[in-house]
Each structure stands twice: as structure tokens, then as C-alpha cells.
């Protein structure tokens, strides 16, 4: 199936290149969401491009996986930076979570965690994303709307829980995810005084998934 990519791509060869790149990335998201172990040839087939076109852009599957996840990480950072401009700490945090869930960033990044070796730039961006998320949590705490026992690492679990919701209809998937997030946000509000069960996630406790698949997943836990 050859995809027709709409948009403002320039005409001629540059336009074809841009359309092919968009088709490859769209196809890769679909293929690897279904099966992270799928061969890169499955991406080319779904995108409707030849293997030579794919290899001109990505040296191999690891490069493509890194591009997909780094794009998601950059989207996360962009949404967190946008939220920082909101004067109200609670609405900043809630709006940030709503936009990240709507963009479906975590469906792919969690699915691909540990399947490739991150670059130094990705690690730097991961640190930046953690700093921004921590700032949003601190502001929401300072405003008194976020319950005191919520920690920044709880956000990752909230986003993963929403990403796990998936039905065959994409529109219905979005509706169910928004509903689930609203339920979670209600439970995160400070007017829920009952303490949360169990200890909060420890700093770095979930990071093992981002190590290369060649690393020991239990190392450092």
C-alpha cells in the first residue's frame, strides 16, 4: 500500500523525499506498536517505499527506533515547556497530561523501551524532560491543588496507564483515555485526603526499561 502524504511539502524531488520520510515514520509507529520485534522490511512495505529509500534515511532498525522515541521525547519536552507558561500550577499540570495523552507519546516510547541503545543527546533530553516534569509537580504542590503524596514519578505511571488503553477504533481509544485520565486527575487532587497505598515510585526505579536490551533489566534495582 502506497501512502499519500498530504501537507506543505515542496514540489519535485525534495517533496518526494519529505513525503517518503513522513510515510516511513508513520508506518514505523504502526508496525512497532503492533510488534517491536518486527523487521525493518515490514516498515518499508507498509510505507510503500523501497528498502533503498528507507536505508538512505536510517542505517538500520536501531536508528529508526531512536528517531521515533526521540521525536516522542521532544514532544514531551515541548508540551512541558508550554505548560510552564500557565500561571496556575494545577491547570498547568493537568493540561500537560491531557496534551501528552492526546498526542499518544507514551504508547510508542513505553513499547520500545529497552529495544535500542539511546544516544547521549537522548539522555540529555530525558534529563531535561524530568526537570520540567518535576517543576510542574512542584508548582501544583505549591498551589495546594495536588495532593502531597504524589511524586513526579507518578506521572509516568499515569501516562502509561492511559497509553495501555487501546481499542480497534482510534476515536474511541481517545475518548476512553481522556475519561481514564480525568478519573486519575480527580484522585490526584488534594481534596482526596485518604493516603495512597504503598510507597511512591523511587527516583530512577522505572529507568531500567530505557537501558539497551543487552543490559541486565534488574541492574540497579
N, C-alpha and C positions, 0 to 999 in steps of 0.2 A: 504494500500500500504506500503510495507516494503522497506525502503530506503537502498541503497547500498552506504556506505560512503567510498570513496577512500582516500588514504593518507598513512602516515607513522605510523599508529597506531601499537602498539606492538601486537604480536600474543596472542592467548589464551584469558583468562578472562579479562585481562587488555585491550586488543584490543577491545573486545566486549563492554566494558564499555565506552571506548573513542568513538567508533562508535555510540553507543546509545546516548551519550551526544551530539555529533555533530548533529545527526538526530533530537533530541529534540529541539535544538536551531534553526536549520534551519526551522523546522516545525512551531515553535513558531513565528518566524519572519513572515512567510507567513500567519498564522492564524490571528495574531493580527494586521497585516497590513490590512487585509480584515475586521476584526471586533474586536476592542479592548475589547468588552464585551463577546467575545466567551468564553465558559467554557474550563477549562484546559484539559478536556477529549478530546476536539477536537484536541488538540496538540498531545496527545498520539496516537490518531487514525491516524493522518496524518503522524506522525513519524514512525508508525508501531511498537510501543512498548507498553507494558502493563502499566497500571496505577501504578503498584508497582515499575516498573523501573523508572518512572517519579518521584514518591514521594521519592524514595531513594536519588534523587538529589536535589529536590526542595520541601520544606514543603508545598507549596501552590502556587496559581497563583501570589500573590504579589512577592514571591521570584523569580519566573521566569521572571516577568516583570522587576524587579530590575536588574537581571543579564543581560537581553537584553539591557536595557538602559545604564547600567554601561559599558558594552562592547563597546557600541557606543561612550560613553563619553571618554573612554580610547583611542579609535581610533582617536577621535578628538584631544586629547592631543598629541598623538604620531605624528600626521601629523603637528600640530603646532610646536612641538619641532624640527621636521625635517626641517620645513620651516625656522626656526630661523637661521639655518646654511647657508642659501643663503645670499650672500653678498649684493645683490640688493634688496632693500625693496619692490619695486613694483612686481618683479618676485616672491619674497618670498610669498607675499600676494596672488597673482594670482594663483601660483602653489598650495598653501594651499587650496584655494577654489576649484580648479579643482579636487584635490585628495579627498576632503571631499564629493563633489558631486558624483564623480565616485564610492566611497565606499557606497553611499546611506545611510549614517548615519542618516540624518535628517528625512527620510521618517518614520522610526520607532519611533525615540525619540519624534518627534512632535506628532505623532499619539497617543502615550501612555502618553503624559504629563498629570499629574494630576490624573492618574488612580491608583497610588500606593504611598506609603509613602517612600521618599528617606531616605537612611541611612546617618549617619554623614560622612562616607567615601565618599559617592557620593557628598555630599555638598562641601567637601574639594576639590574633583576633579573638581567640577563645578567652584569653585573659581580659581583653577589653570588654567582651560581652558579659563576663562575670562581674566586672566592676560596675558596669551600667545597671545590671540587674540588682546588684546589692544596693546601689544608690536609690533605685525605685522602691525597694523594700524599706530602706531606712526612712525615706520621706513618708511613706504610708504609715509606718510606725509612729513617726514624729507627729503626724496629723491626728493620731488617735483612732483611725478607722480600721487599721489592720490589727488583728489580734496579736498579742505579744509573743505567743509561742510559734508563730510562723517564721521560718527562716528562709533565706534566699534559695537554698537547695530544694525547698518545697516547690518552687516554681517549675523546676524541671519535671518533677513528678506530675504536677498539674497538667503541663503541656503534653507529656507522654500519655497521660490518661485520656486526654481529648483526641490525640492522634490515633489511639488504638481503636476508636470508634470508626467503623467503615462499613457501609452497606453498598450494594451494587449501584444505587442511584447517587451520583455525586451531590446533587442538590439536597437530597435527604440527609446525606452524610454531614453536610454543612449545618443543616438545621439541628441535627442531633448533637453535634459538637458544641454549637452555641448554647443549647439547652444545658448540656452537661457542665460547661464552663460556668454558666450562671449559677448552677447549684453549688459548684465548688467555691465561687466567689462569695456566695451567701455564707458558706461555712467558714470563710476566711475573715469575715467581718468581726470587729471587736465586740459586737453585742452578743456573740455566742461565747458565753463565759465558761462552759464546760471544757476542761483541759483536753487536749488532743492525746490519744493513746500512743504509748511507745515513745522512744527518743526520736528527736528530729534527725534528718539525714546529716551525717558528719561531713565536714568540708572535704571535698575530693572523693567521697565514698562512691560516687557514681562514675568517676572519671576512668575507671579501668576499661570501660567499653570503648574508649577512644584510642586505646593503645592498638598497635598493629596486631593482627590475628596471630602473629608469630610470638607475641608476648604472653606471659602467664596471666590469665584473667584474674587470678587471685592475688597477684603480687601487690603488696602494699595495703591489703585489706586486713 
